[in-house]
């Protein structure tokens, strides 16, 4: 799980006479991740496409263009079919001609419709004004201007202007028409100049006559006609789509396969008589791959395993040469002439890294999307997906910890997984399902259902007879020690999480380099992390460590007074490491710092990361309390809350059935305070408001659970955990072949 599938680099060498058959066989196997030939061998050139590649590419472009016009998608496919070359010539030509004709008609209609809509927009202000269009132009002694603006400002500017003898102004809403008679000595633009500086936008008078209202009506009628024509054409296109979608998808698939095969030689090294193809395949598939080519062309081609990507710890190579000396660099034998790639030993086209095929079981695979959101792991580093599978849902579930919210998250995840075809949606659905299940699990342990303590009351206290659920979130005074408990637990979980990351880095350095690199680059951090925190947890050595860090696990600070079962659960007897252990740990910290300074002096300035990174995990406890507080507030507003007990022994209770009076008894405890009476107890009108608050409030908490708990959990994984060992940048495995969905060869 932590390593990808092992890959082998293979070569296929043969006579050009069988190259087409080899391409066909390799394509059918769908295993070879082809290595592009880089032209480095003397006497070898990249191959040429097989005849017909250009024609197939042109047809493929045509098919995809038609699919785009018709908006064809996978749901329109229908049953698989055989697509012949004759059908591609005849049926594709007919479909293209019909679609192009309809598309041209639709474009013409759309263009005319756009013009009409522009005309309507231009005439509507004049219809608002209500003056016939032929009265707004064509005068010899009058200047007319129509526009949008405030009548008062326009009138003041025109009246005060020099060079205008008479003015007439008509307006409706913000549309203003100004009729002005310039003085004989005035400039031609006197009216326009008078309106400079006024908030006034001039409008062009349409070239039409009569009432603008009638003109708008005519244009709107023409608009309706064009829209009807457009709908008719679109209906015809939809009919073509229904008839041709299956064929087009199948044709695209056939042509894509055809283009792949015909362009394959571009990646080969070739001479006049021979070819060499190289690439990566899963090691366990090598025997079947070689057998398939032998069955297809016999001894006219040779398959050879050149090297096997491996993980070694001797500091040398990460590739095992599995056939050195067996082929002596022979590329092909054709017509008695031996074609050589080099003078001896195994020679490869290019020293490329193997592609990565994640090797995770099915239940873990959805979490690959979280890993690949950063980057695909390289072949020679650990794949952290399985750790994400174990930690991310636990972090998320612990922070939300509610049976009701968890059930909704699970349902949302199931909807995504079952109703969408894309791998991304299915993966996110799977991740959400696991996050929801852990949220439900912790919700049961916390005893909460949408923030209400129903499970605690009816299951842990009622059915099992406990005084409290196994865990509490720590909001009430009687349970506030839990808040401190989760703060410490978050740090301890962080230390464990960081240790896993550093151990991964140690092993990677050991396998790819040597023990010295592993010790200086990774072991130093392991010593510093654990040494510092063991010293911090030694009370006689570090007096600044808060007392609650030691009391929460010795039975005195983990749970409220009287909760014997809870005390038994948390009473681990731990109240700090002895001083001698702390001193040894402090020595380990300084030893790790010295190793880091010697091995990686640049990183020494970040030595306090072992403290800061672990403290960063306290955000788990912070989000836990924040989400619990939000849910508590929503329920407080609707149900109301009353308090029993006083001081540190006080406990909060929701008024689910009724709101008791101060001084009454509840389960043997006196009600000491009504924190809030609750909207549900405030009459019918407030009940409606309360229901709105209840639904919207919990919906907000549900949504913020993703943006707070989800993002914080992801941040801890990416920044704190991945940062210790993970680089990413691996190549995706893209075998030469095609997974048929719409076509069949039978």
Beta strands, then each sheet from edge to edge (+ up, - down):
strand 1: 7-15
strand 2: 33-34
strand 3: 45-46
strand 4: 143-149
strand 5: 164-172
strand 6: 175-182
strand 7: 200-203
strand 8: 269-270
strand 9: 274-282
strand 10: 301-309
strand 11: 319-321
strand 12: 330-334
strand 13: 337-340
strand 14: 641-644
strand 15: 651-654
strand 16: 665-666
strand 17: 669-676
sheet 1: 2+ 9- 1+ 10- 11+
sheet 2: 2+ 9- 8+ 3-
sheet 3: 5+ 6- 4+ 7-
sheet 4: 12+ 13-
sheet 5: 15+ 14- 17+ 16-
end
